[in-house]
Amino acid sequence: MSAEDSLAVSMLVILAIAGATLMTIFFSLLRNAGKKDELEELLREEPEVSDDPEAEPAGGEPESRQPWEKDADWWRK
């Protein structure tokens, strides 16, 4: 086998490895495309709204503000 033949054979081996890698990726994508993720379903559920005042987030409006402090939603105006 000459030097030119070894170059061609090595390129064919590289192309075969690249093709096998792509086929493996596509096969795994097709195999997992129909499966639904349980976490996705949990995230899509609506959170329950509670009337309990203790259930409100703790980061509400502060009682007293200093004169130099901006409102929390200053960027919305």
C-alpha positions, -999 to +999 in steps of 0.1 A: +000+000+000+015+033-010+014+067+008-015+079-013-035+049-005-030+052+032-041+088+031-073+078+013-080+049+037-074+071+067-098+097+053-124+070+048-120+058+083-124+093+097-155+098+076-169+065+088-164+074+124-180+109+119-210+092+101-214+067+129-213+095+155-240+114+137-262+084+132-259+076+169-270+111+178-299+110+154-310+076+166-310+087+202-329+118+193-356+099+174-358+073+202-363+099+229-385+123+209-418+107+218-411+104+256-426+131+278-406+144+307-422+141+341-405+173+352-419+192+323-454+182+332-449+193+368-436+226+357-465+232+334-491+227+362-506+259+376-496+268+411-524+268+436-534+303+449-539+305+486-559+331+505-537+326+536-518+358+543-490+339+558-484+322+524-473+355+508-437+358+499-415+373+526-399+399+503-428+423+503-427+461+505-405+473+534-423+492+561-402+523+561-379+536+533-351+560+535-356+592+514-328+583+490-341+548+482-360+542+450-392+522+446-388+485+440-404+489+406-387+521+395-377+506+362-413+498+352-423+535+351 
